[in-house]
């Protein structure tokens, strides 16, 4: 399986893309969270327009160190990415989605953090989490197999100025095993993963 390298010649460009980047996704299987839909696996020409993203908040952040099939550093701030955050299907916790571009390689990635145990206004440590990475436009998914592989420490959840039903959620994700490729034989390991985004808990 060919590696999609983010590092080496592109790591330096990831800092630059923080000034210009942008991007675009959400039925649960045993390997990938319900928020990563098969919709993304269709040829990009057939994909519907991406939904208008929720603001990432002024201090929105996605910081990650990846190695394996996807390798390198991600350092996205609000202006470099699109963000979505909402309750999970069935109202079980919340999911946050961050998407952006990696340097000038044309690589577009989306990260979905699904936290079934997260409730409005709460924090928590070691919250079971399902983490999914999508290589957009290629239908390539990497995901934690179950809720035993990754967990999130939510360090803060504060009201957002933009919407009375919204919260700015900040936390770190830890995974004890690589994220396996769905319908493939490669994987991505997470050395570091930190995020800050908005969850809309009620009507916008």
NORFEN-V126672 format. One record per backbone hydrogen bond with DSSP energy under -1.0 kcal/mol. NH is the residue of the N-H (numbers start at 1). CO is the residue of the C=O. If there is no record, write none. Layout:
NH:CO  NH:CO
This chain:
4:69  6:71  7:71  10:7  14:10  17:13  19:16  20:17  21:17  29:32  36:33  40:37  41:38  42:39  46:43  47:44  54:83  60:57  61:196  62:76  63:194  64:74  65:192  66:72  67:189  69:187  71:4  72:66  74:64  76:62  78:60  80:77  81:78  82:99  84:97  86:95  88:93  91:88  93:91  94:115  95:86  96:113  97:84  98:111  99:82  100:109  102:107  105:102  109:100  110:134  111:98  112:132  113:96  114:130  115:94  118:115  122:119  124:154  127:152  129:150  130:114  132:112  133:142  134:110  135:140  136:108  136:134  138:135  140:135  142:133  143:180  144:131  151:174  152:127  153:172  154:124  155:170  156:170  158:168  160:166  166:163  167:199  168:158  169:197  170:156  171:195  172:153  173:193  174:151  176:149  179:188  180:143  181:186  182:141  184:181  188:179  189:67  191:65  192:65  194:63  195:171  196:61  197:169  199:167  200:85  201:165
